[in-house]
Amino acid sequence: MKYKHFDDIKPSNKTDFIMLYFAACRSLRELEAAIRRTNDGNLTCRQAWLIKRINYKLLQMAALWKKQLSQKP
């Protein structure tokens, strides 16, 4: 899968950060459930670590967004 570079993404007025955050969390939860279904209900340590890492990055993005939101005049 090829991902767009951050600088190549154009701004959009149709999306809201809060909506995107919850959508990303839902997708992450669905991905975890799909992996668990294929592994008889278990995750390997590496898979669990990667999912937690993505979740932590989402939390960091939300914290940064809230910080920038609170600094606006």
Summary of the structure (lengths in Angstrom):
residues: 73
radius of gyration: 15.4
end to end distance: 40.2
largest distance: 51.7
contacts: 128
relative contact order: 0.10
helix: 71%
strand: 0%
